[in-house]
């Protein structure tokens, strides 16, 4: 699997993939351009159809979004490992829908642990779990 580091030139491609993965809450090209312009943002694209954005501030980071177009091919695993390998953070945070069993299994395999809950976080009223990984 080939993973590339994305830049501003990839904002539209990221928006297209995000809409395909998250059709109920897609981010547009401008949103991705704004995120990509922030210092400390790492954006990765897997050429098989996946993306990950991570934002670092000092020694902590947050995975902003992770999505794959084709499940059960190891794309999310490779993206997450690539982000961890490239990150300088000692602690990484993320939010995930509590009913997203595949994502929770992935994050658990990497050692993420629940650090909190955000009630009615998503537009459909679903809760988000906050997870943290200490490196």
Legacy VTK file of the C-alpha trace (Angstrom):
# vtk DataFile Version 3.0
C-alpha trace
ASCII
DATASET POLYDATA
POINTS 135 float
0.000 0.000 0.000
1.308 3.409 -0.924
0.607 6.256 1.478
1.349 9.820 0.460
1.527 12.946 2.565
-1.186 15.313 1.380
-0.977 19.078 1.059
-3.220 21.940 -0.004
-3.324 20.582 -3.550
-5.173 17.525 -2.190
-8.008 19.426 -0.461
-10.558 18.641 -3.161
-9.623 14.946 -3.325
-9.920 14.726 0.461
-13.341 16.392 0.342
-14.552 13.924 -2.304
-13.364 10.949 -0.259
-14.794 12.389 2.958
-18.206 12.798 1.330
-18.100 9.198 0.086
-17.245 7.897 3.569
-19.372 10.329 5.607
-22.311 11.275 3.313
-24.418 12.556 6.226
-21.786 15.080 7.329
-19.329 15.790 4.500
-16.571 18.369 4.764
-16.057 20.564 1.716
-12.848 21.552 -0.058
-12.606 24.814 1.879
-12.786 22.977 5.207
-9.946 20.699 4.171
-7.920 23.611 2.827
-8.292 25.381 6.179
-7.201 22.282 8.094
-4.271 21.623 5.769
-3.076 25.211 6.185
-2.804 24.875 9.969
0.730 24.381 11.280
1.065 20.896 12.743
-1.450 19.208 10.459
-0.453 15.872 8.982
-2.661 14.580 6.174
-2.159 11.130 4.690
-3.845 9.504 1.716
-3.723 5.797 0.980
-3.892 5.338 -2.775
-6.245 2.368 -2.300
-8.875 4.730 -0.919
-8.385 6.163 2.523
-7.326 9.289 4.387
-6.275 10.451 7.829
-5.800 13.939 9.261
-3.899 14.488 12.489
-3.195 17.810 14.145
-0.237 18.235 16.517
0.304 20.946 19.108
3.541 20.578 21.044
3.635 17.004 22.359
-0.051 16.141 21.886
-2.065 15.341 18.784
-5.641 14.720 17.740
-6.795 12.480 14.937
-9.295 14.768 13.272
-10.685 12.282 10.768
-9.963 8.832 9.395
-11.944 7.219 6.613
-11.668 4.390 4.135
-13.594 3.771 0.942
-13.093 -0.019 1.053
-13.373 -1.824 4.366
-11.512 -4.897 5.546
-8.436 -4.321 3.368
-6.143 -3.026 6.101
-6.217 0.543 4.817
-7.189 2.102 8.155
-4.531 0.057 9.951
-1.829 1.221 7.545
-2.942 4.852 7.750
-3.021 4.826 11.530
0.387 3.170 11.763
1.856 5.661 9.278
0.450 8.577 11.290
1.851 7.200 14.546
5.231 6.634 12.903
5.365 10.220 11.613
3.936 11.974 14.639
6.141 13.598 17.260
3.363 13.481 19.863
3.556 11.584 23.133
-0.228 11.537 23.532
-2.862 11.189 20.807
-6.584 11.873 21.223
-9.602 11.146 19.037
-13.375 10.891 19.067
-15.322 7.954 17.696
-19.007 7.104 17.596
-19.733 4.660 20.376
-21.572 2.382 17.926
-18.683 2.286 15.418
-17.544 -1.220 16.329
-14.904 -1.607 13.569
-13.228 1.697 14.463
-13.286 0.902 18.175
-11.664 -2.475 17.465
-8.942 -0.784 15.399
-8.159 1.802 18.045
-8.177 -0.814 20.814
-5.642 -2.916 18.861
-3.353 0.115 18.804
-3.721 0.644 22.544
-6.157 3.564 22.670
-8.223 3.676 25.865
-11.468 5.483 26.610
-10.876 8.793 28.335
-14.369 10.261 28.180
-17.783 10.464 26.538
-19.496 13.295 24.680
-23.263 12.954 24.959
-25.270 13.642 21.797
-22.077 14.712 20.012
-23.148 13.706 16.517
-25.912 15.288 14.432
-27.998 12.117 14.819
-27.826 12.415 18.624
-25.270 9.634 19.016
-22.612 9.747 21.677
-18.903 10.001 20.963
-16.260 8.259 22.999
-13.005 10.100 23.491
-9.973 7.842 23.302
-6.349 8.508 24.202
-3.100 6.748 23.364
0.026 7.491 25.398
3.196 6.787 23.435
LINES 1 136
135 0 1 2 3 4 5 6 7 8 9 10 11 12 13 14 15 16 17 18 19 20 21 22 23 24 25 26 27 28 29 30 31 32 33 34 35 36 37 38 39 40 41 42 43 44 45 46 47 48 49 50 51 52 53 54 55 56 57 58 59 60 61 62 63 64 65 66 67 68 69 70 71 72 73 74 75 76 77 78 79 80 81 82 83 84 85 86 87 88 89 90 91 92 93 94 95 96 97 98 99 100 101 102 103 104 105 106 107 108 109 110 111 112 113 114 115 116 117 118 119 120 121 122 123 124 125 126 127 128 129 130 131 132 133 134
